[in-house]
C-alpha cells in the first residue's frame, strides 16, 4: 500500500512538472543571425549573437522586442 501511495505521489509530481514545462513559450531564430541586446534598443550593447534555428525561452514582449532567457 505504501508503494502505491509513493508511486501516485510521483506520478502527480511528474504531471505538475510536465505541465509547467509545457506552459513555457519558446521562440526560434529565423534569420541567419540575430543579436540579443541588453535592453530594448538597437543601439544597446549586444549581449550575444545567435544563429538561425537557435531556440530561446520567451519571457515577455516589449513593443516589437522580445525579452528572452539566454542560455
N, C-alpha and C positions, 0 to 999 in steps of 0.2 A: 504493500500500500504506500509506503514511504517513497519507494522508487517511482511509482506512478505520479505522485504529487510533485516530485522533483522534475520529472520529465515534463509535466504540464506547465510548471513554472518556467522551465527552459524554453518551451515552445512559445509561450506567451511573450517572454522577453525577446525572443528572436523575431517574432512578428512585429512588436513595437519598434525594435531597432530597424528592421527592414522598411517599415512604413516611414520612419524618419529619413532614411536614405532616399527613398522614393520621392519624398516631398521636395527635395532639393531641385533647383533649376540649374541647368548647365548650358554653357554657350560654347560654340566651336568656331575657331578662326577660319573664315572662308577666303580671306585674301592671302596672297603668297607670303606676306609679312604683316605683322601687327605690333604696335607698341602699347605697353601698359605704362601710363603716366602716373606720377604720384598724386595728381589731382586732376579734376575735370577741366583741363585747359591744354590746348595743343602746344602752348609754349612751355608747359611744365616739364620738369625733369623726367626723362624716360627711365622707368624702373627696370623693365625687361622687354626684350623683343621676342615675339612669338612667331611660330611658323604655321603655315596652313595645316589645319587638322588638329592643332592643339585644343584641348578641352579644359575649360575653367568653370569653377562654381560661380554662379551668378548670385551676388549678394543684394543688388538693387540697381535702380536706374536713376540717373540724374540728367534730365533732358535727353539729349542724344547720346549721352555717355553711359557706359555700363560700369558698375562697381563689381569687381571680381576678386576672388581669393587666388593669390598667386602661390603656386606650389613651392 
